[in-house]
């Protein structure tokens, strides 16, 4: 088997790290910055991200990967400094929208570029390596942001977010500049109509909805407990996801991807159900661990499966569809949780998020579909 670690992939890892820190460091801090706009800030960030993801393939086709990543990292990092002006809800929403557009460009353009840098026969492990890079940033940044805000205030978090994100720009000139010419079968809306893409994406979206609930409301649910409880839970969740992404990548390359979907989904649902016991430190930390383990499996498996079944040259489409599922799921989770938390509480909301994942088991393709047949058919440009 060919090696999946190359110099361009290592260079690309720098912008992955910077973009992930720019996204995750303030993600759970902004809801604490203004509790009244907790849900709306997360929803605004993610809805803007989805809107940006729809237009990013066109931007990449015209400007190339370097300019796209430069624009994306700048929009993700620089507006965070405006939060130093104070917790005004309108300002928070505006900053969230601009940051969401930047994150969209980083994820779609960067994801498509990353896929072209990995040999197809090592795609599972290659994506797992990339997941390790982004997972390390999430592992450190998500709980570190909450911890730092509680210890030193919000301003240092926002400054570090901006600096870390913009520093990643130094790696961009060393990346490939142009995207490969996509075939006529490319197109985001067309990709969304393909079962081989939309079924794994929809399944993944059920787990990202739970992420939206967790990162937005776990800090609020644990407000009456020692500060380290939530920080530890937000630490073990991405840590577990990072480990299982690597394991899933190796197993998927060797034994097939689809058989990993059901275990990942069940583990994720069980973890959210455990989080419902918000008065128990063990349940909160253990639930975050279980959820992270299942989520890591689903992250790697769904993305690798979609790349494997899409026609060559459609990396932008796959990246956009998968990231739309990621962000729409998170936005939907945060939005619905905002409606339910006042009536059924934090514990009930976490339990509901776990139970709502289980019907997605029906989206897993039958084994007969998986044996050697490429499910993606040519589609017209959207």
PAPA-804221 format. One record per residue (C-alpha): residue number from 1; residue in three letters; chain; z, x, y. Coordinates in steps of 0.001 Angstrom, whole numbers. Layout:
// residues N
{pos: NUM code: ala unit: A up: Z east: X north: Y}
...
//
This chain:
// residues 382
{pos: 1 code: unk unit: A up: 0 east: 0 north: 0}
{pos: 2 code: unk unit: A up: -784 east: 1211 north: 3518}
{pos: 3 code: unk unit: A up: 1928 east: 2156 north: 6004}
{pos: 4 code: unk unit: A up: 2752 east: -482 north: 8593}
{pos: 5 code: unk unit: A up: 4508 east: 1828 north: 11088}
{pos: 6 code: unk unit: A up: 2048 east: 3413 north: 13526}
{pos: 7 code: unk unit: A up: 2346 east: 4992 north: 16964}
{pos: 8 code: unk unit: A up: 890 east: 1908 north: 18733}
{pos: 9 code: unk unit: A up: 3395 east: -314 north: 16915}
{pos: 10 code: unk unit: A up: 6267 east: 1954 north: 17977}
{pos: 11 code: unk unit: A up: 5040 east: 1842 north: 21583}
{pos: 12 code: unk unit: A up: 4749 east: -1932 north: 21349}
{pos: 13 code: unk unit: A up: 8374 east: -2028 north: 20212}
{pos: 14 code: unk unit: A up: 9473 east: -954 north: 23693}
{pos: 15 code: unk unit: A up: 8031 east: -4064 north: 25343}
{pos: 16 code: unk unit: A up: 9382 east: -6208 north: 22497}
{pos: 17 code: unk unit: A up: 12859 east: -4873 north: 23193}
{pos: 18 code: unk unit: A up: 12579 east: -5326 north: 26949}
{pos: 19 code: unk unit: A up: 11235 east: -8847 north: 26689}
{pos: 20 code: unk unit: A up: 13855 east: -9905 north: 24164}
{pos: 21 code: unk unit: A up: 16712 east: -8535 north: 26274}
{pos: 22 code: unk unit: A up: 15275 east: -10303 north: 29308}
{pos: 23 code: unk unit: A up: 15315 east: -13579 north: 27408}
{pos: 24 code: unk unit: A up: 18546 east: -13391 north: 25414}
{pos: 25 code: unk unit: A up: 20983 east: -11633 north: 27749}
{pos: 26 code: unk unit: A up: 21278 east: -14568 north: 30204}
{pos: 27 code: unk unit: A up: 20434 east: -17329 north: 27707}
{pos: 28 code: unk unit: A up: 24015 east: -18443 north: 27017}
{pos: 29 code: unk unit: A up: 25276 east: -17181 north: 30392}
{pos: 30 code: unk unit: A up: 23241 east: -19568 north: 32550}
{pos: 31 code: unk unit: A up: 24875 east: -22670 north: 30964}
{pos: 32 code: unk unit: A up: 28270 east: -21149 north: 31847}
{pos: 33 code: unk unit: A up: 27040 east: -20288 north: 35362}
{pos: 34 code: unk unit: A up: 26686 east: -24005 north: 36106}
{pos: 35 code: unk unit: A up: 27986 east: -26250 north: 33331}
{pos: 36 code: unk unit: A up: 26522 east: -29401 north: 34881}
{pos: 37 code: unk unit: A up: 22997 east: -28042 north: 34545}
{pos: 38 code: unk unit: A up: 23560 east: -26406 north: 31126}
{pos: 39 code: unk unit: A up: 21121 east: -28535 north: 29152}
{pos: 40 code: unk unit: A up: 18560 east: -28963 north: 31920}
{pos: 41 code: unk unit: A up: 18321 east: -25207 north: 32546}
{pos: 42 code: unk unit: A up: 17601 east: -24497 north: 28882}
{pos: 43 code: unk unit: A up: 15081 east: -27348 north: 28695}
{pos: 44 code: unk unit: A up: 13326 east: -26196 north: 31900}
{pos: 45 code: unk unit: A up: 13091 east: -22647 north: 30558}
{pos: 46 code: unk unit: A up: 11581 east: -23751 north: 27274}
{pos: 47 code: unk unit: A up: 9251 east: -26465 north: 28597}
{pos: 48 code: unk unit: A up: 7823 east: -23936 north: 31056}
{pos: 49 code: unk unit: A up: 7486 east: -21508 north: 28169}
{pos: 50 code: unk unit: A up: 5432 east: -24007 north: 26183}
{pos: 51 code: unk unit: A up: 3203 east: -24684 north: 29192}
{pos: 52 code: unk unit: A up: 2663 east: -20966 north: 29626}
{pos: 53 code: unk unit: A up: 1878 east: -20502 north: 25947}
{pos: 54 code: unk unit: A up: -995 east: -22970 north: 26205}
{pos: 55 code: unk unit: A up: -2691 east: -20857 north: 28879}
{pos: 56 code: unk unit: A up: -1848 east: -17357 north: 27678}
{pos: 57 code: unk unit: A up: -4774 east: -16921 north: 25237}
{pos: 58 code: unk unit: A up: -7177 east: -17522 north: 28131}
{pos: 59 code: unk unit: A up: -5267 east: -14979 north: 30242}
{pos: 60 code: unk unit: A up: -5435 east: -12398 north: 27435}
{pos: 61 code: unk unit: A up: -9172 east: -12997 north: 26979}
{pos: 62 code: unk unit: A up: -9824 east: -12344 north: 30677}
{pos: 63 code: unk unit: A up: -7247 east: -9693 north: 31558}
{pos: 64 code: unk unit: A up: -6439 east: -7977 north: 28257}
{pos: 65 code: unk unit: A up: -3114 east: -7187 north: 26664}
{pos: 66 code: unk unit: A up: -1877 east: -4673 north: 29231}
{pos: 67 code: unk unit: A up: -2196 east: -6899 north: 32278}
{pos: 68 code: unk unit: A up: -902 east: -9916 north: 30379}
{pos: 69 code: unk unit: A up: 2253 east: -8072 north: 29297}
{pos: 70 code: unk unit: A up: 2711 east: -6631 north: 32794}
{pos: 71 code: unk unit: A up: 2605 east: -10103 north: 34327}
{pos: 72 code: unk unit: A up: 4834 east: -11540 north: 31614}
{pos: 73 code: unk unit: A up: 7583 east: -8906 north: 31853}
{pos: 74 code: unk unit: A up: 7585 east: -9132 north: 35663}
{pos: 75 code: unk unit: A up: 7933 east: -12922 north: 35700}
{pos: 76 code: unk unit: A up: 10622 east: -12794 north: 33034}
{pos: 77 code: unk unit: A up: 12786 east: -10170 north: 34721}
{pos: 78 code: unk unit: A up: 12367 east: -10172 north: 38479}
{pos: 79 code: unk unit: A up: 13290 east: -13825 north: 39317}
{pos: 80 code: unk unit: A up: 16668 east: -13386 north: 37596}
{pos: 81 code: unk unit: A up: 17869 east: -11553 north: 40701}
{pos: 82 code: unk unit: A up: 17634 east: -14823 north: 42652}
{pos: 83 code: unk unit: A up: 20588 east: -16157 north: 40670}
{pos: 84 code: unk unit: A up: 22752 east: -13735 north: 42648}
{pos: 85 code: unk unit: A up: 22440 east: -16260 north: 45498}
{pos: 86 code: unk unit: A up: 24689 east: -18721 north: 43644}
{pos: 87 code: unk unit: A up: 24816 east: -21508 north: 41039}
{pos: 88 code: unk unit: A up: 22664 east: -24010 north: 42897}
{pos: 89 code: unk unit: A up: 21116 east: -26356 north: 40274}
{pos: 90 code: unk unit: A up: 17702 east: -26431 north: 41963}
{pos: 91 code: unk unit: A up: 17594 east: -22632 north: 42143}
{pos: 92 code: unk unit: A up: 18619 east: -22323 north: 38493}
{pos: 93 code: unk unit: A up: 15857 east: -24709 north: 37445}
{pos: 94 code: unk unit: A up: 13226 east: -22891 north: 39532}
{pos: 95 code: unk unit: A up: 14211 east: -19502 north: 38144}
{pos: 96 code: unk unit: A up: 14235 east: -20926 north: 34611}
{pos: 97 code: unk unit: A up: 10694 east: -22245 north: 35038}
{pos: 98 code: unk unit: A up: 9291 east: -18919 north: 36270}
{pos: 99 code: unk unit: A up: 11153 east: -16982 north: 33581}
{pos: 100 code: unk unit: A up: 9809 east: -19392 north: 30989}
{pos: 101 code: unk unit: A up: 6231 east: -18671 north: 32070}
{pos: 102 code: unk unit: A up: 6894 east: -14952 north: 31826}
{pos: 103 code: unk unit: A up: 8453 east: -15254 north: 28406}
{pos: 104 code: unk unit: A up: 5474 east: -17291 north: 27212}
{pos: 105 code: unk unit: A up: 3058 east: -14554 north: 28176}
{pos: 106 code: unk unit: A up: 5222 east: -11880 north: 26559}
{pos: 107 code: unk unit: A up: 5540 east: -13728 north: 23266}
{pos: 108 code: unk unit: A up: 1985 east: -15012 north: 22815}
{pos: 109 code: unk unit: A up: 99 east: -11973 north: 24106}
{pos: 110 code: unk unit: A up: 2573 east: -9578 north: 22548}
{pos: 111 code: unk unit: A up: 2670 east: -11432 north: 19254}
{pos: 112 code: unk unit: A up: -1110 east: -11442 north: 18935}
{pos: 113 code: unk unit: A up: -1278 east: -7735 north: 19776}
{pos: 114 code: unk unit: A up: 1449 east: -6955 north: 17260}
{pos: 115 code: unk unit: A up: -415 east: -8756 north: 14478}
{pos: 116 code: unk unit: A up: -3507 east: -6616 north: 15075}
{pos: 117 code: unk unit: A up: -1411 east: -3444 north: 14720}
{pos: 118 code: unk unit: A up: -123 east: -4298 north: 11208}
{pos: 119 code: unk unit: A up: -2221 east: -3948 north: 8024}
{pos: 120 code: unk unit: A up: -2724 east: -7377 north: 6380}
{pos: 121 code: unk unit: A up: -1261 east: -6230 north: 3059}
{pos: 122 code: unk unit: A up: 1979 east: -5200 north: 4792}
{pos: 123 code: unk unit: A up: 2203 east: -8064 north: 7256}
{pos: 124 code: unk unit: A up: 5479 east: -9439 north: 5904}
{pos: 125 code: unk unit: A up: 7242 east: -6093 north: 6227}
{pos: 126 code: unk unit: A up: 5488 east: -5292 north: 9481}
{pos: 127 code: unk unit: A up: 6651 east: -8518 north: 11058}
{pos: 128 code: unk unit: A up: 10101 east: -7860 north: 9623}
{pos: 129 code: unk unit: A up: 10123 east: -4474 north: 11389}
{pos: 130 code: unk unit: A up: 9171 east: -6159 north: 14649}
{pos: 131 code: unk unit: A up: 11871 east: -8736 north: 13940}
{pos: 132 code: unk unit: A up: 14338 east: -5891 north: 13519}
{pos: 133 code: unk unit: A up: 13496 east: -4614 north: 16992}
{pos: 134 code: unk unit: A up: 13810 east: -8025 north: 18640}
{pos: 135 code: unk unit: A up: 16776 east: -8872 north: 16419}
{pos: 136 code: unk unit: A up: 18707 east: -5830 north: 17606}
{pos: 137 code: unk unit: A up: 18266 east: -6972 north: 21193}
{pos: 138 code: unk unit: A up: 19366 east: -10494 north: 20319}
{pos: 139 code: unk unit: A up: 22215 east: -9109 north: 18237}
{pos: 140 code: unk unit: A up: 23530 east: -7210 north: 21230}
{pos: 141 code: unk unit: A up: 22297 east: -9171 north: 24225}
{pos: 142 code: unk unit: A up: 23278 east: -12757 north: 23386}
{pos: 143 code: unk unit: A up: 27019 east: -12171 north: 22818}
{pos: 144 code: unk unit: A up: 27123 east: -9261 north: 25270}
{pos: 145 code: unk unit: A up: 25915 east: -11520 north: 28052}
{pos: 146 code: unk unit: A up: 28740 east: -14001 north: 27458}
{pos: 147 code: unk unit: A up: 31322 east: -11235 north: 27069}
{pos: 148 code: unk unit: A up: 30183 east: -9397 north: 30200}
{pos: 149 code: unk unit: A up: 30128 east: -12590 north: 32267}
{pos: 150 code: unk unit: A up: 33693 east: -13399 north: 31214}
{pos: 151 code: unk unit: A up: 34892 east: -9862 north: 31939}
{pos: 152 code: unk unit: A up: 32955 east: -8853 north: 35072}
{pos: 153 code: unk unit: A up: 31304 east: -12009 north: 36327}
{pos: 154 code: unk unit: A up: 27746 east: -13293 north: 36313}
{pos: 155 code: unk unit: A up: 26108 east: -10903 north: 38788}
{pos: 156 code: unk unit: A up: 26110 east: -7794 north: 36541}
{pos: 157 code: unk unit: A up: 24450 east: -9800 north: 33766}
{pos: 158 code: unk unit: A up: 21628 east: -10900 north: 36046}
{pos: 159 code: unk unit: A up: 21088 east: -7387 north: 37440}
{pos: 160 code: unk unit: A up: 21000 east: -5770 north: 33985}
{pos: 161 code: unk unit: A up: 18586 east: -8458 north: 32783}
{pos: 162 code: unk unit: A up: 16138 east: -7596 north: 35548}
{pos: 163 code: unk unit: A up: 16419 east: -3823 north: 35163}
{pos: 164 code: unk unit: A up: 16082 east: -3810 north: 31349}
{pos: 165 code: unk unit: A up: 13069 east: -6107 north: 31426}
{pos: 166 code: unk unit: A up: 11190 east: -4209 north: 34128}
{pos: 167 code: unk unit: A up: 11885 east: -830 north: 32521}
{pos: 168 code: unk unit: A up: 9788 east: -1928 north: 29540}
{pos: 169 code: unk unit: A up: 6736 east: -1816 north: 31824}
{pos: 170 code: unk unit: A up: 6572 east: 1962 north: 31383}
{pos: 171 code: unk unit: A up: 5271 east: 1461 north: 27823}
{pos: 172 code: unk unit: A up: 2456 east: -936 north: 28694}
{pos: 173 code: unk unit: A up: -224 east: 1626 north: 29763}
{pos: 174 code: unk unit: A up: -110 east: 3184 north: 26267}
{pos: 175 code: unk unit: A up: -995 east: -91 north: 24533}
{pos: 176 code: unk unit: A up: -4497 east: -1287 north: 23559}
{pos: 177 code: unk unit: A up: -6001 east: -3109 north: 26501}
{pos: 178 code: unk unit: A up: -8451 east: -5667 north: 25154}
{pos: 179 code: unk unit: A up: -8060 east: -8514 north: 22707}
{pos: 180 code: unk unit: A up: -10444 east: -8837 north: 19800}
{pos: 181 code: unk unit: A up: -13140 east: -11448 north: 20302}
{pos: 182 code: unk unit: A up: -11933 east: -14625 north: 18641}
{pos: 183 code: unk unit: A up: -14313 east: -16608 north: 16444}
{pos: 184 code: unk unit: A up: -15459 east: -20057 north: 17401}
{pos: 185 code: unk unit: A up: -12751 east: -21443 north: 15095}
{pos: 186 code: unk unit: A up: -10091 east: -20358 north: 17578}
{pos: 187 code: unk unit: A up: -8299 east: -22723 north: 19927}
{pos: 188 code: unk unit: A up: -4699 east: -23833 north: 20357}
{pos: 189 code: unk unit: A up: -5275 east: -27583 north: 20153}
{pos: 190 code: unk unit: A up: -7576 east: -27074 north: 17194}
{pos: 191 code: unk unit: A up: -4937 east: -24898 north: 15544}
{pos: 192 code: unk unit: A up: -2320 east: -27583 north: 16070}
{pos: 193 code: unk unit: A up: -4519 east: -29975 north: 14086}
{pos: 194 code: unk unit: A up: -4692 east: -27695 north: 11055}
{pos: 195 code: unk unit: A up: -2114 east: -28542 north: 8312}
{pos: 196 code: unk unit: A up: -1959 east: -24892 north: 7255}
{pos: 197 code: unk unit: A up: -673 east: -24073 north: 10740}
{pos: 198 code: unk unit: A up: 1088 east: -27208 north: 11932}
{pos: 199 code: unk unit: A up: 3134 east: -27790 north: 8757}
{pos: 200 code: unk unit: A up: 4872 east: -24379 north: 8777}
{pos: 201 code: unk unit: A up: 5201 east: -24639 north: 12558}
{pos: 202 code: unk unit: A up: 6820 east: -28081 north: 12370}
{pos: 203 code: unk unit: A up: 9192 east: -26907 north: 9648}
{pos: 204 code: unk unit: A up: 10176 east: -23928 north: 11766}
{pos: 205 code: unk unit: A up: 10670 east: -26161 north: 14806}
{pos: 206 code: unk unit: A up: 13453 east: -28065 north: 13041}
{pos: 207 code: unk unit: A up: 15450 east: -24847 north: 12792}
{pos: 208 code: unk unit: A up: 14715 east: -23783 north: 16361}
{pos: 209 code: unk unit: A up: 16007 east: -27169 north: 17550}
{pos: 210 code: unk unit: A up: 19320 east: -26142 north: 16010}
{pos: 211 code: unk unit: A up: 19103 east: -22829 north: 17891}
{pos: 212 code: unk unit: A up: 18756 east: -24780 north: 21131}
{pos: 213 code: unk unit: A up: 21933 east: -26684 north: 20293}
{pos: 214 code: unk unit: A up: 23819 east: -23554 north: 19263}
{pos: 215 code: unk unit: A up: 23055 east: -21266 north: 22208}
{pos: 216 code: unk unit: A up: 23527 east: -24012 north: 24797}
{pos: 217 code: unk unit: A up: 26659 east: -25768 north: 23550}
{pos: 218 code: unk unit: A up: 28589 east: -23350 north: 21339}
{pos: 219 code: unk unit: A up: 29946 east: -21463 north: 24389}
{pos: 220 code: unk unit: A up: 31117 east: -24802 north: 25824}
{pos: 221 code: unk unit: A up: 32545 east: -26000 north: 22502}
{pos: 222 code: unk unit: A up: 34573 east: -22812 north: 22212}
{pos: 223 code: unk unit: A up: 35782 east: -22774 north: 25810}
{pos: 224 code: unk unit: A up: 39369 east: -23527 north: 24752}
{pos: 225 code: unk unit: A up: 39462 east: -20808 north: 22099}
{pos: 226 code: unk unit: A up: 39830 east: -17029 north: 22473}
{pos: 227 code: unk unit: A up: 36715 east: -15586 north: 24115}
{pos: 228 code: unk unit: A up: 35956 east: -13351 north: 21144}
{pos: 229 code: unk unit: A up: 35357 east: -16357 north: 18843}
{pos: 230 code: unk unit: A up: 32130 east: -17466 north: 20506}
{pos: 231 code: unk unit: A up: 31055 east: -13883 north: 21180}
{pos: 232 code: unk unit: A up: 31513 east: -13031 north: 17488}
{pos: 233 code: unk unit: A up: 29624 east: -16140 north: 16379}
{pos: 234 code: unk unit: A up: 26753 east: -15281 north: 18733}
{pos: 235 code: unk unit: A up: 26831 east: -11753 north: 17324}
{pos: 236 code: unk unit: A up: 26742 east: -12583 north: 13608}
{pos: 237 code: unk unit: A up: 23981 east: -15194 north: 13973}
{pos: 238 code: unk unit: A up: 21243 east: -12771 north: 15117}
{pos: 239 code: unk unit: A up: 22704 east: -10031 north: 12909}
{pos: 240 code: unk unit: A up: 22259 east: -12180 north: 9815}
{pos: 241 code: unk unit: A up: 18796 east: -13241 north: 10972}
{pos: 242 code: unk unit: A up: 17763 east: -9623 north: 11449}
{pos: 243 code: unk unit: A up: 18834 east: -8671 north: 7922}
{pos: 244 code: unk unit: A up: 17224 east: -11662 north: 6229}
{pos: 245 code: unk unit: A up: 13966 east: -11260 north: 8166}
{pos: 246 code: unk unit: A up: 13625 east: -7831 north: 6599}
{pos: 247 code: unk unit: A up: 14524 east: -9116 north: 3127}
{pos: 248 code: unk unit: A up: 12150 east: -12058 north: 3469}
{pos: 249 code: unk unit: A up: 9346 east: -9747 north: 4588}
{pos: 250 code: unk unit: A up: 9671 east: -7544 north: 1518}
{pos: 251 code: unk unit: A up: 10045 east: -10468 north: -887}
{pos: 252 code: unk unit: A up: 7191 east: -12406 north: 709}
{pos: 253 code: unk unit: A up: 4724 east: -9509 north: 420}
{pos: 254 code: unk unit: A up: 5568 east: -9058 north: -3243}
{pos: 255 code: unk unit: A up: 6319 east: -12519 north: -4613}
{pos: 256 code: unk unit: A up: 4775 east: -15056 north: -2228}
{pos: 257 code: unk unit: A up: 5889 east: -16669 north: 996}
{pos: 258 code: unk unit: A up: 6211 east: -20383 north: 276}
{pos: 259 code: unk unit: A up: 9022 east: -20095 north: -2234}
{pos: 260 code: unk unit: A up: 11280 east: -18751 north: 541}
{pos: 261 code: unk unit: A up: 10934 east: -21790 north: 2799}
{pos: 262 code: unk unit: A up: 13324 east: -24181 north: 1025}
{pos: 263 code: unk unit: A up: 16215 east: -21683 north: 679}
{pos: 264 code: unk unit: A up: 15857 east: -20729 north: 4336}
{pos: 265 code: unk unit: A up: 15932 east: -24346 north: 5460}
{pos: 266 code: unk unit: A up: 18934 east: -25278 north: 3317}
{pos: 267 code: unk unit: A up: 20926 east: -22234 north: 4451}
{pos: 268 code: unk unit: A up: 20212 east: -23086 north: 8095}
{pos: 269 code: unk unit: A up: 21301 east: -26703 north: 7669}
{pos: 270 code: unk unit: A up: 24506 east: -25668 north: 5889}
{pos: 271 code: unk unit: A up: 25357 east: -23278 north: 8695}
{pos: 272 code: unk unit: A up: 24994 east: -25935 north: 11390}
{pos: 273 code: unk unit: A up: 27122 east: -28326 north: 9339}
{pos: 274 code: unk unit: A up: 29875 east: -25704 north: 9145}
{pos: 275 code: unk unit: A up: 29769 east: -25251 north: 12932}
{pos: 276 code: unk unit: A up: 30847 east: -28881 north: 13225}
{pos: 277 code: unk unit: A up: 34391 east: -27689 north: 12422}
{pos: 278 code: unk unit: A up: 34787 east: -26375 north: 15948}
{pos: 279 code: unk unit: A up: 38577 east: -26021 north: 15670}
{pos: 280 code: unk unit: A up: 38267 east: -23470 north: 12854}
{pos: 281 code: unk unit: A up: 37408 east: -19905 north: 13790}
{pos: 282 code: unk unit: A up: 36352 east: -19166 north: 10203}
{pos: 283 code: unk unit: A up: 34026 east: -22174 north: 10135}
{pos: 284 code: unk unit: A up: 32440 east: -21331 north: 13472}
{pos: 285 code: unk unit: A up: 31816 east: -17679 north: 12594}
{pos: 286 code: unk unit: A up: 30863 east: -18466 north: 8982}
{pos: 287 code: unk unit: A up: 28545 east: -21257 north: 10070}
{pos: 288 code: unk unit: A up: 26803 east: -18948 north: 12546}
{pos: 289 code: unk unit: A up: 26397 east: -16409 north: 9741}
{pos: 290 code: unk unit: A up: 24875 east: -18934 north: 7336}
{pos: 291 code: unk unit: A up: 22609 east: -20391 north: 9981}
{pos: 292 code: unk unit: A up: 21429 east: -16946 north: 11047}
{pos: 293 code: unk unit: A up: 20639 east: -15991 north: 7443}
{pos: 294 code: unk unit: A up: 18495 east: -19069 north: 6894}
{pos: 295 code: unk unit: A up: 16861 east: -18841 north: 10302}
{pos: 296 code: unk unit: A up: 15807 east: -15238 north: 9713}
{pos: 297 code: unk unit: A up: 14072 east: -16237 north: 6483}
{pos: 298 code: unk unit: A up: 12214 east: -19044 north: 8247}
{pos: 299 code: unk unit: A up: 11233 east: -16858 north: 11207}
{pos: 300 code: unk unit: A up: 9511 east: -14241 north: 9113}
{pos: 301 code: unk unit: A up: 8109 east: -16503 north: 6416}
{pos: 302 code: unk unit: A up: 6522 east: -19170 north: 8599}
{pos: 303 code: unk unit: A up: 4860 east: -16642 north: 10919}
{pos: 304 code: unk unit: A up: 3568 east: -14426 north: 8094}
{pos: 305 code: unk unit: A up: 2297 east: -17503 north: 6250}
{pos: 306 code: unk unit: A up: 388 east: -18719 north: 9298}
{pos: 307 code: unk unit: A up: -1186 east: -15318 north: 9938}
{pos: 308 code: unk unit: A up: -2157 east: -15023 north: 6262}
{pos: 309 code: unk unit: A up: -3960 east: -18374 north: 6229}
{pos: 310 code: unk unit: A up: -5695 east: -18244 north: 9604}
{pos: 311 code: unk unit: A up: -9234 east: -16850 north: 9965}
{pos: 312 code: unk unit: A up: -9491 east: -13256 north: 11180}
{pos: 313 code: unk unit: A up: -9578 east: -13047 north: 14975}
{pos: 314 code: unk unit: A up: -7327 east: -16088 north: 15508}
{pos: 315 code: unk unit: A up: -4160 east: -14076 north: 16168}
{pos: 316 code: unk unit: A up: -3789 east: -15573 north: 19662}
{pos: 317 code: unk unit: A up: -3969 east: -19091 north: 18240}
{pos: 318 code: unk unit: A up: -1408 east: -18428 north: 15526}
{pos: 319 code: unk unit: A up: 930 east: -16683 north: 17962}
{pos: 320 code: unk unit: A up: 661 east: -19551 north: 20449}
{pos: 321 code: unk unit: A up: 1170 east: -22319 north: 17860}
{pos: 322 code: unk unit: A up: 4185 east: -20590 north: 16297}
{pos: 323 code: unk unit: A up: 5785 east: -19865 north: 19665}
{pos: 324 code: unk unit: A up: 5144 east: -23416 north: 20875}
{pos: 325 code: unk unit: A up: 6978 east: -24652 north: 17797}
{pos: 326 code: unk unit: A up: 9797 east: -22215 north: 18539}
{pos: 327 code: unk unit: A up: 10225 east: -23247 north: 22155}
{pos: 328 code: unk unit: A up: 9563 east: -26976 north: 21859}
{pos: 329 code: unk unit: A up: 12099 east: -27069 north: 19059}
{pos: 330 code: unk unit: A up: 14712 east: -25282 north: 21167}
{pos: 331 code: unk unit: A up: 14017 east: -27514 north: 24164}
{pos: 332 code: unk unit: A up: 14211 east: -30672 north: 22057}
{pos: 333 code: unk unit: A up: 17450 east: -29523 north: 20474}
{pos: 334 code: unk unit: A up: 19096 east: -28785 north: 23820}
{pos: 335 code: unk unit: A up: 17821 east: -32048 north: 25325}
{pos: 336 code: unk unit: A up: 18943 east: -34304 north: 22469}
{pos: 337 code: unk unit: A up: 22271 east: -32515 north: 22235}
{pos: 338 code: unk unit: A up: 22827 east: -33217 north: 25915}
{pos: 339 code: unk unit: A up: 22449 east: -36934 north: 25156}
{pos: 340 code: unk unit: A up: 24674 east: -36964 north: 22068}
{pos: 341 code: unk unit: A up: 27474 east: -34583 north: 22979}
{pos: 342 code: unk unit: A up: 29154 east: -37089 north: 25302}
{pos: 343 code: unk unit: A up: 29345 east: -39736 north: 22568}
{pos: 344 code: unk unit: A up: 29900 east: -37822 north: 19324}
{pos: 345 code: unk unit: A up: 31294 east: -34554 north: 20666}
{pos: 346 code: unk unit: A up: 30305 east: -30982 north: 19961}
{pos: 347 code: unk unit: A up: 31219 east: -31122 north: 16286}
{pos: 348 code: unk unit: A up: 29210 east: -34264 north: 15664}
{pos: 349 code: unk unit: A up: 26244 east: -32809 north: 17533}
{pos: 350 code: unk unit: A up: 26266 east: -29645 north: 15409}
{pos: 351 code: unk unit: A up: 26457 east: -31741 north: 12236}
{pos: 352 code: unk unit: A up: 23589 east: -33943 north: 13388}
{pos: 353 code: unk unit: A up: 21462 east: -30864 north: 14084}
{pos: 354 code: unk unit: A up: 22049 east: -29655 north: 10527}
{pos: 355 code: unk unit: A up: 21299 east: -32977 north: 8835}
{pos: 356 code: unk unit: A up: 18140 east: -33448 north: 10922}
{pos: 357 code: unk unit: A up: 16661 east: -30295 north: 9387}
{pos: 358 code: unk unit: A up: 16637 east: -31529 north: 5794}
{pos: 359 code: unk unit: A up: 13632 east: -33924 north: 5985}
{pos: 360 code: unk unit: A up: 11504 east: -30872 north: 6809}
{pos: 361 code: unk unit: A up: 11717 east: -29977 north: 3102}
{pos: 362 code: unk unit: A up: 8885 east: -32489 north: 2693}
{pos: 363 code: unk unit: A up: 6620 east: -30236 north: 4786}
{pos: 364 code: unk unit: A up: 6686 east: -27410 north: 2235}
{pos: 365 code: unk unit: A up: 3274 east: -27270 north: 508}
{pos: 366 code: unk unit: A up: 3099 east: -27916 north: -3216}
{pos: 367 code: unk unit: A up: 2756 east: -24767 north: -5363}
{pos: 368 code: unk unit: A up: -818 east: -25683 north: -6292}
{pos: 369 code: unk unit: A up: -1868 east: -25294 north: -2657}
{pos: 370 code: unk unit: A up: -478 east: -21789 north: -2561}
{pos: 371 code: unk unit: A up: -2473 east: -20276 north: -5432}
{pos: 372 code: unk unit: A up: -5216 east: -18254 north: -3856}
{pos: 373 code: unk unit: A up: -6869 east: -20885 north: -1670}
{pos: 374 code: unk unit: A up: -7103 east: -20305 north: 2067}
{pos: 375 code: unk unit: A up: -6075 east: -23599 north: 3599}
{pos: 376 code: unk unit: A up: -7458 east: -23025 north: 7101}
{pos: 377 code: unk unit: A up: -10907 east: -24477 north: 7583}
{pos: 378 code: unk unit: A up: -13141 east: -23599 north: 10517}
{pos: 379 code: unk unit: A up: -12233 east: -25637 north: 13569}
{pos: 380 code: unk unit: A up: -13895 east: -26176 north: 16881}
{pos: 381 code: unk unit: A up: -12601 east: -24582 north: 20035}
{pos: 382 code: unk unit: A up: -10000 east: -26703 north: 21801}
//
